[in-house]
């Protein structure tokens, strides 16, 4: 009887090379993006301590929320939820998913930060809704998901760095154009559910708009949201609004998820083309 060949495991050298490669991607992206888009920096001598703390706490909640979504999505996938979700009518999944996400997000936004229990309950429910919808991604290769996550962190980190160090309120004007871009991307994402399979060329272009147009739009939203967070930090420091980093983190979570999904699609298509 023929013995199975042992599985080759990467040595420490190749692992170190991959880690250095990943670090170079993140660092190089930050430097390049800052050089290209951040010619005008802040004029107040740097970020004040209150704004820095506000931004750090927001990023901490963003990372915690993304972590909750990842762990919950993996748990749901192992329970068989992903397979049941994929056999359900897509319009039902879309309707229920949007309703649940909007409901929990609305509850999070409209709950006072002083009411910790209700605030974090709605926020946790929002993260679980995202996990329930995204759990089928766990069927893909872990290496592909890891690469998509690394690229997403590099892209969002570099853009957030630009937004944090740029001239105050420099990119807040982007809100209106970005909303228009989201509408176009959303319509293109619905094309496969509406158009017939015979409209191959239209479906191809709608897919490109969904992936690459969405990547650009949500990259812009990361820039806009970072400066919006700093603007709200200034208002909170003056006592005009309450400090609410949970609400601020929801916007960045949505930016991360939308960029991550498109990174997964782009990397998946690239792997298919290589075969």
Secondary structure by P-SEA (a helix, b strand, c coil): ccccccbbbbcaaaaaaaaaaaaaaaaaaaaaaaacccccccccccccaaaaaaaaaaaaaaaaaaaaaaaaaaaaaaaaaaaaaaaccaaaaaaaaaaaaaaaaaaaaaccccaaaaaaaaaaaaaaaaaaaacccccccaaaaaaaaaaaaaaaaaaaaaaaaccccccccaaaaaaaaaaaaaaaaaccccccccaaaaaaaaaaaaaaaaaaaaaaaaaaaaaaaaaaaaaaaaccccccaaaaaaaaaaaaaaaaaaaaaaaaaaaaaac
